[in-house]
Amino acid sequence: MPVSPAYLPDPQFPTLGPEFAEVVAPAAFPQTISRFRNDRAAARVGLNTLTDAEWRDAFALFKPLPGNLPAPLATRYHGHQFQVYNAEIGDGRGFLYAQMREDGEPGGRLLDLGAKGSGQTPFSRFGDGRLTLKGGVRELLATEMLEALGVPTSKSFALFETGEDLERGDEPSPTRSSVLTRLSWSNIRFGTFQRHAFFNKPALVGQLVEHVVSLYYPEVGGAEMAEKAPALLRAVTARMAHLCARWMAAGFVHGVLNTDNMNINGESFDYGPYRFLPKNDPNFTAAYFDHQGLYAFGRQPSAVFWNLQQLAGCLALVCEQEPLVDALNTYGTQYRDNLAEAIVRRLGLKPLTPPDNGVLAAIAFKALAEGGDALRWEPFFFDWFGGLASAPRALRGPRAHLYDTEAFRALRTGLEAFEAHQEERLQHRYFQRSDPQELLIGQIEALWAAIAEHDDWAPLQAKLQGIGEAREAMALAS
């Protein structure tokens, strides 16, 4: 299989040994119809030059990539699911397919290609190891939208429809099947540590710490494990605070913040019953089965912290508890600072003087609350992107009547301490429109209905094109 010079394979996960993964075989699918190909992401790992046939061989048949894993690996992990420990999980319908260096540089980030819906594994339990086509489409939409909004996220790399009829309790069945490939910054989860802590294997926990530090946190100091493990926790805590703040600024509700859905690099992935906020509502939940609102929008910061505490419990097998507590105690300040910065960034601003981002963030949340049911989350940030430079646009737009309140007068006063960052962005055609791109649940269902009822993929393609335009206009790097 010919690849470009930017392809640099570096399969590191197998060096951990059989305690961390099992070799598996991909499912044989009756059909392999390409539904999405992410050449923009593929260019980052030198795979954009693959022909359609080679793309199918790689991401539907999962033939090994040159110099990469000789066979897929289903990784071992445990996890707290809705804060109840589950020792029966692992890669039950997916696997690690390949690892390579970003941009073909030896010092580039180590990125993973992993499959979802690729067949049964030893961890499937009673599952069929498959992914519904609707699930694949939903994840594709989530990753594209989150990337546009500047949230660190895995990338939907390839989506194939696979020609099987699946039975599901939460979808009209039979329903169509798919296999999705993701590009992510490591497949190692908090639950990867939890599995070895559960079996009281400190040597394996220590081995995993060394692996993670050497590949993903080379800046973490300390020659001895007693220093290295707390330093790693502190670094992971910082990245998780950053991620959670970006979720909150994006109005995103993950829905299933279990420890097996926490990546050690602070990158969001594995999107099930997610939602984007229709309005500012801290009690808004995404999962229909989250009856207690454990992972409601406003409880996401505390859920992430709880998960970090579980990771700290694993690391306590290889170091003292006190420095781990010290590392955890940085989360609150880190989260608040990151949230304030994320709100200012979403508004496309920079401070005129030493920043007091927190004040503006508080004013923005109050203004959103003042707007009530009539003011949706994304249109607020769209209207006021660029701050006072966009005030004329906001005050003549379709939501102008909502902005004539005390809260919004306070917002305009708060904006006086800021100016548009890269003001030329406001000239993009995206900001000449009256409404932004949104991804509310009704819109997702309408896109799926076109596919399910008429096999009409044009609305989805138009939506992805629109999200891409928003990404270009806002230019919010994650």
Order of alpha helices (4+ residues) and beta strands (2+ residues): beta-beta-alpha-alpha-beta-beta-beta-beta-beta-beta-alpha-beta-beta-alpha-alpha-alpha-beta-beta-alpha-alpha-alpha-beta-alpha-alpha-alpha-alpha-beta-alpha-alpha
